Amino acid sequence: MSTEAIAETFDKETTTQPVIAASGLCFSYGTGELTKQILFDVDLNIMPGEIVLLTGHSGSGKTTLLTLIGGLRTLKQGRLEVLGRRLDGADKDALVQVRRQIGFIFQAHNLLDFLTARANVELVFRMHPEVRRAEVQRRAAEMLTAVGLGQRLDYYPSSMSGGQMQRVAIARALVAEPKLILADEPTAALDSKSGRDVVNILQRLAREHHIPILMVTHDDRVLDIADRIVHMEDGRIVS
């Protein structure tokens, strides 16, 4: 689907319903005397097209919240709706269905060293078998070109810089046209220039496709891309 078609579809849809709606989220690890509560009564709404940065010290619960929203953990306390689906108490199949609509970007690029940039991006389509092979190849090449790697489609990760590998990770996250991007410290391992390039690309592509972003970050250098900054302390949202 072209950028213009995506934008037209988005404009026809209501923008009043949140993409993420969390209310009273609590989460604990362990059982019995070893139970450790990580999240306490977290409320969070994110609207279509919003770029929201989640900040806070290590151990404040940011990544735990991100993994719950991404359907990577099962929520048992509180209410959580993501992309129109209830995730609290959801079974594995329901969580998988939500994950298929989300693009994930992590601090570690998680590329497979034995695959080229193009092949790493194409891997996403294993979750979308309905897309034909020719379309997979076209979309992977187009997205890598969009992040500035059109001349490196057949490069292996070992031949790329850290910033270039993170660009591949961004292309992989966006190529299947997700409805939500979740990013966990995507600039943490990058130098100042590479980190700035990465968030600029992510911001531009998200704006073009009207994809909301929830990004965990400690990087003060990228705060200006946010529509809103949410700060966490000790498992609670404080601002």
C-alpha positions as CSV (number, residue, x, y, z in Angstrom):
1,M,0.0,0.0,0.0
2,S,1.4,3.4,-0.9
3,T,2.0,6.2,1.6
4,E,-0.9,8.2,0.0
5,A,-3.3,5.2,0.3
6,I,-2.3,4.7,4.0
7,A,-2.9,8.4,4.7
8,E,-6.2,8.4,3.0
9,T,-7.4,5.4,5.0
10,F,-6.2,7.0,8.2
11,D,-8.0,10.2,7.5
12,K,-11.3,8.3,7.1
13,E,-10.9,6.6,10.4
14,T,-11.8,8.2,13.8
15,T,-8.8,9.5,15.7
16,T,-10.7,9.8,19.0
17,Q,-10.1,6.2,20.1
18,P,-6.7,5.4,21.7
19,V,-4.4,2.9,20.1
20,I,-3.3,1.9,23.7
21,A,-5.7,2.2,26.6
22,A,-4.3,1.0,29.9
23,S,-6.1,1.3,33.3
24,G,-5.0,0.2,36.7
25,L,-2.2,-2.1,35.4
26,C,-0.3,-4.0,38.1
27,F,2.4,-6.6,37.4
28,S,4.5,-8.7,39.7
29,Y,7.3,-11.3,39.2
30,G,7.6,-14.4,41.4
31,T,5.2,-16.0,43.8
32,G,4.7,-16.2,47.5
33,E,7.4,-14.5,49.6
34,L,9.5,-14.0,46.4
35,T,6.8,-11.8,44.8
36,K,8.2,-8.5,43.6
37,Q,5.7,-5.9,42.3
38,I,7.0,-4.0,39.3
39,L,4.0,-1.9,38.1
40,F,1.4,-0.1,40.4
41,D,-1.9,1.1,39.0
42,V,-0.6,2.4,35.7
43,D,-2.9,4.4,33.5
44,L,-1.8,5.3,30.0
45,N,-3.6,6.3,26.8
46,I,-1.9,6.8,23.4
47,M,-3.7,8.2,20.4
48,P,-3.2,7.4,16.7
49,G,-0.2,9.2,15.3
50,E,1.3,10.1,18.7
51,I,5.0,9.8,19.4
52,V,5.3,9.2,23.2
53,L,8.6,8.8,25.0
54,L,8.7,6.8,28.2
55,T,11.4,7.9,30.6
56,G,12.7,7.0,34.0
57,H,15.6,5.4,35.9
58,S,16.5,1.8,35.4
59,G,14.1,-0.5,37.3
60,S,11.3,2.0,37.1
61,G,9.1,-0.5,35.1
62,K,9.4,1.1,31.6
63,T,10.4,-2.1,29.8
64,T,7.9,-4.2,31.7
65,L,5.1,-1.9,30.6
66,L,6.3,-2.0,27.0
67,T,6.4,-5.8,26.9
68,L,2.8,-6.0,28.3
69,I,1.6,-3.6,25.7
70,G,3.4,-5.6,23.0
71,G,1.7,-8.8,24.1
72,L,5.1,-10.3,25.1
73,R,3.8,-10.9,28.7
74,T,0.4,-11.9,30.0
75,L,-1.4,-9.3,32.1
76,K,-3.5,-10.5,35.0
77,Q,-4.3,-7.3,36.9
78,G,-5.8,-4.2,35.3
79,R,-7.3,-3.5,31.9
80,L,-5.3,-3.2,28.7
81,E,-6.6,-2.7,25.2
82,V,-4.2,-2.5,22.3
83,L,-5.3,-1.9,18.7
84,G,-8.9,-2.6,19.7
85,R,-8.1,-6.0,21.5
86,R,-8.3,-6.7,25.2
87,L,-5.0,-8.1,26.4
88,D,-5.7,-8.6,30.1
89,G,-6.3,-12.3,30.5
90,A,-5.8,-12.9,26.7
91,D,-4.7,-16.3,25.6
92,K,-1.6,-17.0,23.5
93,D,-3.4,-16.9,20.2
94,A,-4.8,-13.5,20.9
95,L,-1.4,-12.1,22.0
96,V,0.1,-13.4,18.7
97,Q,-2.6,-11.6,16.7
98,V,-1.7,-8.3,18.4
99,R,2.0,-8.9,18.0
100,R,1.5,-9.3,14.2
101,Q,0.3,-5.7,14.0
102,I,3.2,-4.2,16.0
103,G,6.7,-3.3,14.9
104,F,9.3,-3.9,17.6
105,I,12.7,-2.1,17.8
106,F,15.1,-3.0,20.6
107,Q,18.4,-1.7,21.9
108,A,20.1,-4.7,20.3
109,H,19.3,-4.7,16.6
110,N,18.9,-8.5,16.8
111,L,19.9,-9.1,13.2
112,L,20.9,-12.5,12.0
113,D,24.6,-12.4,11.0
114,F,24.3,-15.0,8.3
115,L,21.5,-13.0,6.4
116,T,21.8,-9.9,4.3
117,A,20.1,-6.7,5.2
118,R,17.3,-7.5,2.7
119,A,16.9,-11.1,4.1
120,N,16.7,-9.8,7.7
121,V,13.9,-7.5,6.8
122,E,12.1,-10.1,4.8
123,L,12.0,-12.4,7.8
124,V,9.1,-10.4,9.2
125,F,6.8,-11.8,6.5
126,R,7.0,-15.2,8.1
127,M,4.2,-13.9,10.3
128,H,2.4,-12.8,7.1
129,P,2.3,-15.8,4.8
130,E,-0.5,-14.2,2.8
131,V,2.0,-11.8,1.2
132,R,3.5,-13.1,-2.0
133,R,7.2,-13.5,-2.4
134,A,7.6,-10.9,-5.1
135,E,5.7,-8.4,-2.9
136,V,7.9,-9.3,0.1
137,Q,11.1,-8.6,-2.0
138,R,9.7,-5.3,-3.3
139,R,8.6,-4.0,0.1
140,A,11.9,-5.0,1.8
141,A,13.9,-3.2,-0.9
142,E,11.7,-0.1,-0.7
143,M,11.8,0.2,3.1
144,L,15.6,-0.3,3.2
145,T,15.9,2.5,0.6
146,A,13.6,4.7,2.7
147,V,16.0,4.4,5.6
148,G,19.0,5.2,3.4
149,L,20.3,1.7,2.8
150,G,19.3,1.3,-0.8
151,Q,22.9,0.6,-1.8
152,R,23.4,-2.0,1.0
153,L,20.6,-4.4,0.4
154,D,22.9,-7.3,0.1
155,Y,25.4,-6.3,2.8
156,Y,25.8,-8.6,5.9
157,P,25.6,-7.1,9.4
158,S,29.4,-7.6,9.8
159,S,29.9,-5.1,7.0
160,M,27.7,-2.4,8.6
161,S,28.1,0.2,11.3
162,G,26.0,0.2,14.4
163,G,23.8,3.0,13.0
164,Q,23.3,1.1,9.8
165,M,22.3,-2.1,11.6
166,Q,19.8,-0.1,13.6
167,R,18.4,1.3,10.4
168,V,17.9,-2.3,9.2
169,A,16.0,-2.9,12.4
170,I,13.8,0.1,11.8
171,A,13.1,-1.1,8.2
172,R,12.2,-4.5,9.6
173,A,9.8,-3.0,12.1
174,L,8.0,-0.9,9.5
175,V,8.0,-3.1,6.4
176,A,4.9,-5.0,7.3
177,E,2.9,-1.8,7.8
178,P,2.3,-2.2,11.5
179,K,-0.3,-0.2,13.3
180,L,2.0,0.6,16.3
181,I,5.7,0.9,16.9
182,L,7.2,-0.1,20.3
183,A,10.9,0.8,20.7
184,D,13.1,0.0,23.7
185,E,16.2,2.2,24.0
186,P,16.9,2.1,20.2
187,T,19.7,4.7,20.4
188,A,21.4,3.5,23.6
189,A,24.3,1.7,21.8
190,L,24.8,4.4,19.2
191,D,27.0,7.5,19.1
192,S,25.4,10.9,19.1
193,K,25.2,11.3,15.3
194,S,24.0,7.8,14.6
195,G,21.4,8.0,17.3
196,R,20.1,11.2,16.0
197,D,19.9,9.9,12.5
198,V,18.0,6.8,13.7
199,V,15.3,8.7,15.6
200,N,15.0,11.2,12.7
201,I,14.3,8.4,10.3
202,L,11.9,6.7,12.7
203,Q,10.0,10.0,13.3
204,R,9.8,10.8,9.6
205,L,8.5,7.3,8.6
206,A,6.1,7.2,11.4
207,R,4.7,10.6,10.5
208,E,4.3,9.6,6.9
209,H,2.5,6.5,7.7
210,H,0.6,7.9,10.8
211,I,1.9,5.1,13.0
212,P,2.0,5.9,16.8
213,I,5.3,5.2,18.6
214,L,5.9,4.4,22.2
215,M,9.6,4.6,22.9
216,V,11.5,3.8,26.1
217,T,14.6,6.0,26.3
218,H,17.2,7.4,28.6
219,D,18.6,9.5,25.8
220,D,18.0,13.2,26.5
221,R,19.2,14.0,23.0
222,V,16.1,12.7,21.4
223,L,13.4,14.1,23.6
224,D,12.5,16.8,21.1
225,I,10.8,14.2,18.7
226,A,8.1,13.5,21.3
227,D,4.5,14.8,21.2
228,R,4.4,13.8,24.9
229,I,6.9,12.5,27.5
230,V,5.7,10.1,30.2
231,H,7.9,9.7,33.2
232,M,8.0,6.6,35.5
233,E,9.3,6.1,39.0
234,D,9.2,3.0,41.0
235,G,6.6,1.3,38.8
236,R,4.3,4.3,38.7
237,I,3.6,7.1,36.1
238,V,4.4,10.3,37.9
239,S,4.1,12.8,35.0
